[in-house]
């Protein structure tokens, strides 16, 4: 019986999104190049603002803030991040939808 319970927990924690939550203070890496924006979405249209750079998959970022926005399609999760090796490289990235809030990032070690 203990073996079955252990297998269930192992399976649950190996699923993406269930093992770890991305919160302020977490370290992440984008799964690919993501536009780095000066501001998160705003207004009724969800205007995403100007791209100020790119968050790259080979860099590690610290999460400064996390915001979820309602949209017509359900919702979006955005992270305010700062490059660990280049603190001047900071901005907002789209990390995922309401159903998969961290689809575009992985937790970094």
N, CA, C and O atoms as a Tinker XYZ file with bonds, in Angstrom:
   436  protein
     1  N      0.828000   -1.196000    0.000000    73     2
     2  CA     0.000000    0.000000    0.000000    64     1     3
     3  C      0.874000    1.263000    0.000000    63     2     4     5
     4  O      0.587000    2.213000   -0.728000    81     3
     5  N      1.926000    1.273000    0.805000    73     3     6
     6  CA     2.817000    2.441000    0.849000    64     5     7
     7  C      3.463000    2.673000   -0.511000    63     6     8     9
     8  O      3.674000    3.809000   -0.935000    81     7
     9  N      3.767000    1.582000   -1.175000    73     7    10
    10  CA     4.387000    1.672000   -2.487000    64     9    11
    11  C      3.457000    2.372000   -3.480000    63    10    12    13
    12  O      3.900000    3.208000   -4.268000    81    11
    13  N      2.183000    2.031000   -3.441000    73    11    14
    14  CA     1.203000    2.643000   -4.338000    64    13    15
    15  C      1.063000    4.128000   -4.040000    63    14    16    17
    16  O      1.013000    4.937000   -4.966000    81    15
    17  N      1.000000    4.500000   -2.777000    73    15    18
    18  CA     0.901000    5.910000   -2.388000    64    17    19
    19  C      2.135000    6.675000   -2.850000    63    18    20    21
    20  O      2.030000    7.798000   -3.344000    81    19
    21  N      3.303000    6.063000   -2.686000    73    19    22
    22  CA     4.545000    6.704000   -3.127000    64    21    23
    23  C      4.537000    6.911000   -4.636000    63    22    24    25
    24  O      4.986000    7.952000   -5.116000    81    23
    25  N      4.035000    5.941000   -5.390000    73    23    26
    26  CA     3.954000    6.077000   -6.844000    64    25    27
    27  C      3.008000    7.201000   -7.259000    63    26    28    29
    28  O      3.292000    7.952000   -8.192000    81    27
    29  N      1.882000    7.309000   -6.556000    73    27    30
    30  CA     0.920000    8.369000   -6.870000    64    29    31
    31  C      1.565000    9.736000   -6.643000    63    30    32    33
    32  O      1.462000   10.609000   -7.505000    81    31
    33  N      2.224000    9.940000   -5.507000    73    31    34
    34  CA     2.884000   11.220000   -5.229000    64    33    35
    35  C      3.995000   11.501000   -6.234000    63    34    36    37
    36  O      4.143000   12.634000   -6.691000    81    35
    37  N      4.763000   10.499000   -6.577000    73    35    38
    38  CA     5.839000   10.678000   -7.558000    64    37    39
    39  C      5.262000   11.100000   -8.907000    63    38    40    41
    40  O      5.820000   11.974000   -9.572000    81    39
    41  N      4.161000   10.495000   -9.312000    73    39    42
    42  CA     3.529000   10.843000  -10.581000    64    41    43
    43  C      2.992000   12.266000  -10.550000    63    42    44    45
    44  O      3.163000   13.009000  -11.517000    81    43
    45  N      2.353000   12.655000   -9.467000    73    43    46
    46  CA     1.804000   14.003000   -9.348000    64    45    47
    47  C      2.896000   15.060000   -9.405000    63    46    48    49
    48  O      2.747000   16.068000  -10.095000    81    47
    49  N      3.979000   14.843000   -8.693000    73    47    50
    50  CA     5.028000   15.844000   -8.637000    64    49    51
    51  C      5.915000   15.861000   -9.868000    63    50    52    53
    52  O      6.760000   16.745000  -10.005000    81    51
    53  N      5.741000   14.901000  -10.767000    73    51    54
    54  CA     6.507000   14.928000  -12.006000    64    53    55
    55  C      5.742000   15.649000  -13.112000    63    54    56    57
    56  O      6.306000   15.916000  -14.173000    81    55
    57  N      4.462000   15.971000  -12.881000    73    55    58
    58  CA     3.680000   16.694000  -13.879000    64    57    59
    59  C      4.082000   18.163000  -13.890000    63    58    60    61
    60  O      4.261000   18.752000  -12.824000    81    59
    61  N      4.231000   18.774000  -15.072000    73    59    62
    62  CA     4.583000   20.193000  -15.136000    64    61    63
    63  C      3.523000   21.038000  -14.457000    63    62    64    65
    64  O      2.326000   20.799000  -14.618000    81    63
    65  N      3.966000   22.025000  -13.698000    73    63    66
    66  CA     3.044000   22.936000  -13.048000    64    65    67
    67  C      2.604000   22.487000  -11.672000    63    66    68    69
    68  O      2.154000   23.317000  -10.883000    81    67
    69  N      2.712000   21.218000  -11.353000    73    67    70
    70  CA     2.298000   20.750000  -10.042000    64    69    71
    71  C      3.476000   20.641000   -9.077000    63    70    72    73
    72  O      3.296000   20.763000   -7.866000    81    71
    73  N      4.645000   20.419000   -9.589000    73    71    74
    74  CA     5.794000   20.200000   -8.729000    64    73    75
    75  C      6.235000   21.479000   -8.036000    63    74    76    77
    76  O      6.528000   21.460000   -6.841000    81    75
    77  N      6.288000   22.582000   -8.758000    73    75    78
    78  CA     6.775000   23.820000   -8.169000    64    77    79
    79  C      5.955000   24.990000   -8.650000    63    78    80    81
    80  O      5.548000   25.040000   -9.811000    81    79
    81  N      5.715000   25.915000   -7.775000    73    79    82
    82  CA     5.003000   27.140000   -8.077000    64    81    83
    83  C      6.024000   28.247000   -8.295000    63    82    84    85
    84  O      7.017000   28.325000   -7.572000    81    83
    85  N      5.793000   29.090000   -9.272000    73    83    86
    86  CA     6.675000   30.227000   -9.527000    64    85    87
    87  C      6.120000   31.417000   -8.760000    63    86    88    89
    88  O      5.005000   31.868000   -9.023000    81    87
    89  N      6.898000   31.924000   -7.815000    73    87    90
    90  CA     6.491000   33.042000   -6.962000    64    89    91
    91  C      7.609000   34.078000   -6.932000    63    90    92    93
    92  O      8.732000   33.773000   -7.332000    81    91
    93  N      7.327000   35.299000   -6.466000    73    91    94
    94  CA     8.407000   36.273000   -6.322000    64    93    95
    95  C      9.554000   35.679000   -5.503000    63    94    96    97
    96  O      9.338000   35.079000   -4.450000    81    95
    97  N     10.763000   35.857000   -6.001000    73    95    98
    98  CA    11.947000   35.269000   -5.377000    64    97    99
    99  C     12.421000   34.010000   -6.070000    63    98   100   101
   100  O     13.573000   33.607000   -5.906000    81    99
   101  N     11.532000   33.371000   -6.858000    73    99   102
   102  CA    11.904000   32.174000   -7.611000    64   101   103
   103  C     12.873000   32.548000   -8.728000    63   102   104   105
   104  O     12.939000   33.699000   -9.160000    81   103
   105  N     13.617000   31.552000   -9.179000    73   103   106
   106  CA    14.501000   31.723000  -10.329000    64   105   107
   107  C     13.947000   30.901000  -11.475000    63   106   108   109
   108  O     13.597000   29.735000  -11.294000    81   107
   109  N     13.867000   31.499000  -12.650000    73   107   110
   110  CA    13.306000   30.818000  -13.821000    64   109   111
   111  C     14.214000   30.984000  -15.028000    63   110   112   113
   112  O     15.108000   31.830000  -15.052000    81   111
   113  N     13.955000   30.144000  -16.035000    73   111   114
   114  CA    14.586000   30.283000  -17.342000    64   113   115
   115  C     13.491000   30.147000  -18.385000    63   114   116   117
   116  O     12.687000   29.218000  -18.313000    81   115
   117  N     13.441000   31.054000  -19.352000    73   115   118
   118  CA    12.471000   30.903000  -20.434000    64   117   119
   119  C     12.775000   29.634000  -21.234000    63   118   120   121
   120  O     13.934000   29.239000  -21.364000    81   119
   121  N     11.742000   29.008000  -21.762000    73   119   122
   122  CA    11.936000   27.818000  -22.594000    64   121   123
   123  C     12.426000   28.195000  -23.983000    63   122   124   125
   124  O     12.922000   27.345000  -24.723000    81   123
   125  N     12.289000   29.446000  -24.333000    73   123   126
   126  CA    12.751000   29.985000  -25.609000    64   125   127
   127  C     12.840000   31.494000  -25.464000    63   126   128   129
   128  O     12.581000   32.027000  -24.385000    81   127
   129  N     13.197000   32.181000  -26.518000    73   127   130
   130  CA    13.290000   33.639000  -26.472000    64   129   131
   131  C     11.890000   34.231000  -26.284000    63   130   132   133
   132  O     10.953000   33.875000  -27.000000    81   131
   133  N     11.762000   35.138000  -25.315000    73   131   134
   134  CA    10.492000   35.801000  -25.032000    64   133   135
   135  C     10.691000   37.311000  -25.060000    63   134   136   137
   136  O     11.705000   37.809000  -24.569000    81   135
   137  N      9.729000   38.051000  -25.632000    73   135   138
   138  CA     9.839000   39.507000  -25.592000    64   137   139
   139  C      9.829000   39.997000  -24.138000    63   138   140   141
   140  O      9.017000   39.549000  -23.329000    81   139
   141  N     10.722000   40.904000  -23.826000    73   139   142
   142  CA    10.810000   41.530000  -22.509000    64   141   143
   143  C     10.137000   42.891000  -22.661000    63   142   144   145
   144  O     10.561000   43.711000  -23.476000    81   143
   145  N      9.103000   43.125000  -21.886000    73   143   146
   146  CA     8.310000   44.349000  -22.038000    64   145   147
   147  C      8.506000   45.274000  -20.839000    63   146   148   149
   148  O      8.773000   44.821000  -19.726000    81   147
   149  N      8.370000   46.570000  -21.083000    73   147   150
   150  CA     8.546000   47.558000  -20.028000    64   149   151
   151  C      7.418000   47.568000  -19.022000    63   150   152   153
   152  O      7.624000   47.933000  -17.864000    81   151
   153  N      6.226000   47.173000  -19.445000    73   151   154
   154  CA     5.060000   47.142000  -18.563000    64   153   155
   155  C      4.241000   45.889000  -18.856000    63   154   156   157
   156  O      4.314000   45.341000  -19.956000    81   155
   157  N      3.470000   45.439000  -17.883000    73   155   158
   158  CA     2.563000   44.316000  -18.143000    64   157   159
   159  C      1.365000   44.819000  -18.952000    63   158   160   161
   160  O      1.234000   46.026000  -19.156000    81   159
   161  N      0.492000   43.926000  -19.414000    73   159   162
   162  CA    -0.683000   44.365000  -20.171000    64   161   163
   163  C     -1.521000   45.365000  -19.374000    63   162   164   165
   164  O     -1.555000   45.335000  -18.144000    81   163
   165  N     -2.195000   46.250000  -20.108000    73   163   166
   166  CA    -3.051000   47.234000  -19.436000    64   165   167
   167  C     -4.236000   47.576000  -20.317000    63   166   168   169
   168  O     -4.245000   47.296000  -21.515000    81   167
   169  N     -5.227000   48.183000  -19.705000    73   167   170
   170  CA    -6.404000   48.631000  -20.434000    64   169   171
   171  C     -7.338000   47.505000  -20.805000    63   170   172   173
   172  O     -7.052000   46.331000  -20.568000    81   171
   173  N     -8.466000   47.882000  -21.394000    73   171   174
   174  CA    -9.479000   46.898000  -21.776000    64   173   175
   175  C     -9.003000   45.971000  -22.880000    63   174   176   177
   176  O     -9.450000   44.828000  -22.972000    81   175
   177  N     -8.104000   46.457000  -23.712000    73   175   178
   178  CA    -7.634000   45.640000  -24.834000    64   177   179
   179  C     -6.450000   44.758000  -24.462000    63   178   180   181
   180  O     -6.042000   43.903000  -25.249000    81   179
   181  N     -5.895000   44.959000  -23.268000    73   179   182
   182  CA    -4.741000   44.160000  -22.864000    64   181   183
   183  C     -3.485000   44.558000  -23.605000    63   182   184   185
   184  O     -2.633000   43.719000  -23.897000    81   183
   185  N     -3.367000   45.869000  -23.917000    73   183   186
   186  CA    -2.196000   46.377000  -24.623000    64   185   187
   187  C     -0.930000   45.940000  -23.911000    63   186   188   189
   188  O     -0.757000   46.206000  -22.722000    81   187
   189  N     -0.048000   45.272000  -24.631000    73   187   190
   190  CA     1.153000   44.690000  -24.029000    64   189   191
   191  C      2.334000   45.652000  -23.986000    63   190   192   193
   192  O      3.377000   45.308000  -23.431000    81   191
   193  N      2.201000   46.826000  -24.547000    73   191   194
   194  CA     3.275000   47.808000  -24.474000    64   193   195
   195  C      4.459000   47.485000  -25.368000    63   194   196   197
   196  O      4.427000   46.561000  -26.181000    81   195
   197  N      5.490000   48.271000  -25.190000    73   195   198
   198  CA     6.670000   48.211000  -26.050000    64   197   199
   199  C      7.645000   47.136000  -25.582000    63   198   200   201
   200  O      7.891000   46.975000  -24.387000    81   199
   201  N      8.189000   46.413000  -26.543000    73   199   202
   202  CA     9.227000   45.434000  -26.236000    64   201   203
   203  C     10.528000   46.198000  -25.996000    63   202   204   205
   204  O     10.929000   47.030000  -26.810000    81   203
   205  N     11.186000   45.904000  -24.859000    73   203   206
   206  CA    12.429000   46.599000  -24.506000    64   205   207
   207  C     13.642000   45.687000  -24.621000    63   206   208   209
   208  O     14.767000   46.096000  -24.332000    81   207
   209  N     13.410000   44.464000  -25.041000    73   207   210
   210  CA    14.504000   43.512000  -25.173000    64   209   211
   211  C     13.964000   42.102000  -25.303000    63   210   212   213
   212  O     12.799000   41.892000  -25.640000    81   211
   213  N     14.833000   41.136000  -25.028000    73   211   214
   214  CA    14.469000   39.727000  -25.133000    64   213   215
   215  C     14.998000   38.962000  -23.931000    63   214   216   217
   216  O     16.158000   39.113000  -23.547000    81   215
   217  N     14.147000   38.147000  -23.346000    73   215   218
   218  CA    14.574000   37.208000  -22.302000    64   217   219
   219  C     14.962000   35.926000  -23.025000    63   218   220   221
   220  O     14.159000   35.361000  -23.767000    81   219
   221  N     16.183000   35.468000  -22.813000    73   219   222
   222  CA    16.689000   34.314000  -23.563000    64   221   223
   223  C     16.749000   33.059000  -22.702000    63   222   224   225
   224  O     16.839000   33.126000  -21.476000    81   223
   225  N     16.698000   31.921000  -23.372000    73   223   226
   226  CA    16.691000   30.626000  -22.688000    64   225   227
   227  C     18.005000   30.309000  -21.994000    63   226   228   229
   228  O     18.039000   29.466000  -21.097000    81   227
   229  N     19.094000   30.971000  -22.390000    73   227   230
   230  CA    20.394000   30.680000  -21.776000    64   229   231
   231  C     20.683000   31.548000  -20.547000    63   230   232   233
   232  O     21.754000   31.435000  -19.951000    81   231
   233  N     19.746000   32.403000  -20.167000    73   231   234
   234  CA    19.934000   33.262000  -18.990000    64   233   235
   235  C     19.007000   32.836000  -17.860000    63   234   236   237
   236  O     17.963000   32.226000  -18.091000    81   235
   237  N     19.402000   33.166000  -16.639000    73   235   238
   238  CA    18.616000   32.863000  -15.445000    64   237   239
   239  C     18.035000   34.175000  -14.921000    63   238   240   241
   240  O     18.740000   35.180000  -14.832000    81   239
   241  N     16.750000   34.160000  -14.575000    73   239   242
   242  CA    16.055000   35.358000  -14.139000    64   241   243
   243  C     15.427000   35.143000  -12.759000    63   242   244   245
   244  O     14.964000   34.051000  -12.431000    81   243
   245  N     15.425000   36.211000  -11.966000    73   243   246
   246  CA    14.724000   36.163000  -10.679000    64   245   247
   247  C     13.367000   36.818000  -10.875000    63   246   248   249
   248  O     13.261000   37.873000  -11.501000    81   247
   249  N     12.330000   36.188000  -10.337000    73   247   250
   250  CA    10.979000   36.718000  -10.435000    64   249   251
   251  C     10.806000   37.789000   -9.356000    63   250   252   253
   252  O     10.987000   37.523000   -8.168000    81   251
   253  N     10.455000   38.999000   -9.784000    73   251   254
   254  CA    10.231000   40.102000   -8.859000    64   253   255
   255  C      8.764000   40.234000   -8.493000    63   254   256   257
   256  O      8.418000   40.615000   -7.375000    81   255
   257  N      7.902000   39.912000   -9.460000    73   255   258
   258  CA     6.459000   40.063000   -9.257000    64   257   259
   259  C      5.731000   39.156000  -10.235000    63   258   260   261
   260  O      6.251000   38.840000  -11.305000    81   259
   261  N      4.527000   38.738000   -9.864000    73   259   262
   262  CA     3.699000   37.892000  -10.724000    64   261   263
   263  C      2.308000   38.487000  -10.779000    63   262   264   265
   264  O      1.742000   38.835000   -9.742000    81   263
   265  N      1.747000   38.610000  -11.971000    73   263   266
   266  CA     0.394000   39.142000  -12.131000    64   265   267
   267  C     -0.392000   38.266000  -13.082000    63   266   268   269
   268  O      0.143000   37.765000  -14.071000    81   267
   269  N     -1.671000   38.084000  -12.775000    73   267   270
   270  CA    -2.573000   37.348000  -13.651000    64   269   271
   271  C     -3.645000   38.319000  -14.118000    63   270   272   273
   272  O     -4.249000   39.033000  -13.318000    81   271
   273  N     -3.871000   38.333000  -15.427000    73   271   274
   274  CA    -4.825000   39.249000  -16.024000    64   273   275
   275  C     -5.945000   38.472000  -16.689000    63   274   276   277
   276  O     -5.700000   37.468000  -17.359000    81   275
   277  N     -7.182000   38.938000  -16.504000    73   275   278
   278  CA    -8.322000   38.335000  -17.190000    64   277   279
   279  C     -8.344000   38.828000  -18.619000    63   278   280   281
   280  O     -8.113000   40.007000  -18.890000    81   279
   281  N     -8.622000   37.917000  -19.525000    73   279   282
   282  CA    -8.734000   38.262000  -20.938000    64   281   283
   283  C     -9.970000   37.585000  -21.504000    63   282   284   285
   284  O    -10.587000   36.746000  -20.849000    81   283
   285  N    -10.323000   37.954000  -22.718000    73   283   286
   286  CA   -11.474000   37.320000  -23.361000    64   285   287
   287  C    -11.255000   35.830000  -23.534000    63   286   288   289
   288  O    -12.210000   35.053000  -23.531000    81   287
   289  N    -10.011000   35.431000  -23.685000    73   287   290
   290  CA    -9.703000   34.015000  -23.890000    64   289   291
   291  C     -9.477000   33.258000  -22.579000    63   290   292   293
   292  O     -9.152000   32.071000  -22.610000    81   291
   293  N     -9.640000   33.915000  -21.437000    73   291   294
   294  CA    -9.510000   33.221000  -20.152000    64   293   295
   295  C     -8.605000   33.915000  -19.170000    63   294   296   297
   296  O     -9.053000   34.293000  -18.088000    81   295
   297  N     -7.364000   34.095000  -19.506000    73   295   298
   298  CA    -6.443000   34.760000  -18.602000    64   297   299
   299  C     -5.002000   34.538000  -19.005000    63   298   300   301
   300  O     -4.670000   33.577000  -19.700000    81   299
   301  N     -4.147000   35.454000  -18.551000    73   299   302
   302  CA    -2.717000   35.383000  -18.843000    64   301   303
   303  C     -1.922000   35.613000  -17.571000    63   302   304   305
   304  O     -2.321000   36.402000  -16.715000    81   303
   305  N     -0.793000   34.919000  -17.448000    73   303   306
   306  CA     0.117000   35.125000  -16.327000    64   305   307
   307  C      1.368000   35.800000  -16.853000    63   306   308   309
   308  O      1.967000   35.360000  -17.834000    81   307
   309  N      1.754000   36.879000  -16.184000    73   307   310
   310  CA     2.938000   37.658000  -16.537000    64   309   311
   311  C      3.874000   37.721000  -15.354000    63   310   312   313
   312  O      3.433000   37.806000  -14.208000    81   311
   313  N      5.172000   37.680000  -15.627000    73   311   314
   314  CA     6.189000   37.741000  -14.579000    64   313   315
   315  C      7.088000   38.945000  -14.804000    63   314   316   317
   316  O      7.558000   39.179000  -15.917000    81   315
   317  N      7.324000   39.705000  -13.747000    73   315   318
   318  CA     8.311000   40.787000  -13.773000    64   317   319
   319  C      9.619000   40.139000  -13.361000    63   318   320   321
   320  O      9.748000   39.659000  -12.234000    81   319
   321  N     10.586000   40.121000  -14.259000    73   319   322
   322  CA    11.830000   39.380000  -14.021000    64   321   323
   323  C     13.051000   40.280000  -14.176000    63   322   324   325
   324  O     13.000000   41.339000  -14.802000    81   323
   325  N     14.146000   39.819000  -13.584000    73   323   326
   326  CA    15.426000   40.514000  -13.670000    64   325   327
   327  C     16.520000   39.488000  -13.916000    63   326   328   329
   328  O     16.606000   38.480000  -13.215000    81   327
   329  N     17.351000   39.748000  -14.913000    73   327   330
   330  CA    18.464000   38.860000  -15.254000    64   329   331
   331  C     19.432000   38.812000  -14.070000    63   330   332   333
   332  O     19.861000   39.853000  -13.573000    81   331
   333  N     19.771000   37.614000  -13.627000    73   331   334
   334  CA    20.655000   37.438000  -12.476000    64   333   335
   335  C     22.053000   37.995000  -12.747000    63   334   336   337
   336  O     22.668000   38.584000  -11.858000    81   335
   337  N     22.555000   37.813000  -13.968000    73   335   338
   338  CA    23.909000   38.266000  -14.305000    64   337   339
   339  C     23.968000   39.682000  -14.851000    63   338   340   341
   340  O     25.048000   40.268000  -14.936000    81   339
   341  N     22.825000   40.238000  -15.221000    73   339   342
   342  CA    22.766000   41.598000  -15.749000    64   341   343
   343  C     21.507000   42.273000  -15.197000    63   342   344   345
   344  O     20.493000   42.340000  -15.892000    81   343
   345  N     21.556000   42.774000  -13.953000    73   343   346
   346  CA    20.371000   43.341000  -13.299000    64   345   347
   347  C     19.683000   44.469000  -14.068000    63   346   348   349
   348  O     18.506000   44.736000  -13.828000    81   347
   349  N     20.386000   45.134000  -14.982000    73   347   350
   350  CA    19.752000   46.188000  -15.787000    64   349   351
   351  C     18.785000   45.600000  -16.807000    63   350   352   353
   352  O     17.925000   46.309000  -17.331000    81   351
   353  N     18.923000   44.312000  -17.090000    73   351   354
   354  CA    18.042000   43.620000  -18.024000    64   353   355
   355  C     16.834000   43.090000  -17.251000    63   354   356   357
   356  O     16.838000   41.961000  -16.761000    81   355
   357  N     15.801000   43.930000  -17.153000    73   355   358
   358  CA    14.606000   43.570000  -16.382000    64   357   359
   359  C     13.363000   44.012000  -17.144000    63   358   360   361
   360  O     13.400000   44.983000  -17.898000    81   359
   361  N     12.269000   43.298000  -16.943000    73   359   362
   362  CA    11.009000   43.646000  -17.581000    64   361   363
   363  C      9.980000   42.553000  -17.364000    63   362   364   365
   364  O     10.165000   41.668000  -16.529000    81   363
   365  N      8.910000   42.620000  -18.111000    73   363   366
   366  CA     7.788000   41.686000  -17.984000    64   365   367
   367  C      7.796000   40.685000  -19.132000    63   366   368   369
   368  O      8.012000   41.044000  -20.289000    81   367
   369  N      7.552000   39.404000  -18.784000    73   367   370
   370  CA     7.422000   38.353000  -19.806000    64   369   371
   371  C      6.090000   37.636000  -19.630000    63   370   372   373
   372  O      5.573000   37.517000  -18.519000    81   371
   373  N      5.549000   37.163000  -20.743000    73   371   374
   374  CA     4.333000   36.353000  -20.729000    64   373   375
   375  C      4.751000   34.929000  -20.395000    63   374   376   377
   376  O      5.475000   34.295000  -21.163000    81   375
   377  N      4.294000   34.419000  -19.242000    73   375   378
   378  CA     4.714000   33.069000  -18.856000    64   377   379
   379  C      3.707000   31.989000  -19.223000    63   378   380   381
   380  O      4.067000   30.815000  -19.304000    81   379
   381  N      2.439000   32.369000  -19.448000    73   379   382
   382  CA     1.469000   31.359000  -19.852000    64   381   383
   383  C      0.034000   31.809000  -19.684000    63   382   384   385
   384  O     -0.249000   32.950000  -19.319000    81   383
   385  N     -0.863000   30.879000  -19.961000    73   383   386
   386  CA    -2.299000   31.137000  -19.877000    64   385   387
   387  C     -2.829000   30.756000  -18.498000    63   386   388   389
   388  O     -2.088000   30.257000  -17.651000    81   387
   389  N     -4.113000   30.997000  -18.289000    73   387   390
   390  CA    -4.748000   30.630000  -17.026000    64   389   391
   391  C     -4.631000   29.123000  -16.770000    63   390   392   393
   392  O     -4.384000   28.696000  -15.642000    81   391
   393  N     -4.808000   28.338000  -17.811000    73   391   394
   394  CA    -4.751000   26.884000  -17.676000    64   393   395
   395  C     -3.330000   26.352000  -17.534000    63   394   396   397
   396  O     -3.117000   25.325000  -16.891000    81   395
   397  N     -2.360000   27.034000  -18.124000    73   395   398
   398  CA    -0.948000   26.642000  -18.052000    64   397   399
   399  C     -0.131000   27.900000  -17.768000    63   398   400   401
   400  O      0.515000   28.434000  -18.669000    81   399
   401  N     -0.155000   28.384000  -16.510000    73   399   402
   402  CA     0.453000   29.669000  -16.186000    64   401   403
   403  C      1.968000   29.747000  -16.357000    63   402   404   405
   404  O      2.515000   30.846000  -16.447000    81   403
   405  N      2.653000   28.614000  -16.403000    73   403   406
   406  CA     4.113000   28.634000  -16.533000    64   405   407
   407  C      4.576000   27.811000  -17.730000    63   406   408   409
   408  O      5.628000   27.173000  -17.685000    81   407
   409  N      3.784000   27.829000  -18.802000    73   407   410
   410  CA     4.097000   27.051000  -20.003000    64   409   411
   411  C      5.372000   27.525000  -20.695000    63   410   412   413
   412  O      6.029000   26.736000  -21.375000    81   411
   413  N      5.733000   28.803000  -20.535000    73   411   414
   414  CA     6.874000   29.355000  -21.253000    64   413   415
   415  C      8.154000   29.408000  -20.436000    63   414   416   417
   416  O      9.186000   29.856000  -20.934000    81   415
   417  N      8.102000   28.958000  -19.188000    73   415   418
   418  CA     9.280000   29.033000  -18.316000    64   417   419
   419  C      9.471000   27.722000  -17.544000    63   418   420   421
   420  O      8.538000   26.937000  -17.377000    81   419
   421  N     10.694000   27.514000  -17.086000    73   419   422
   422  CA    10.991000   26.407000  -16.190000    64   421   423
   423  C     11.655000   26.977000  -14.940000    63   422   424   425
   424  O     12.285000   28.033000  -14.993000    81   423
   425  N     11.513000   26.283000  -13.827000    73   423   426
   426  CA    12.153000   26.705000  -12.593000    64   425   427
   427  C     13.638000   26.384000  -12.716000    63   426   428   429
   428  O     14.017000   25.261000  -13.049000    81   427
   429  N     14.474000   27.386000  -12.443000    73   427   430
   430  CA    15.932000   27.218000  -12.544000    64   429   431
   431  C     16.502000   26.844000  -11.188000    63   430   432   433
   432  O     15.943000   27.199000  -10.150000    81   431
   433  N     17.581000   26.150000  -11.200000    73   431   434
   434  CA    18.268000   25.738000   -9.969000    64   433   435
   435  C     19.430000   26.643000   -9.693000    63   434   436
   436  O     20.134000   26.458000   -8.699000    81   435
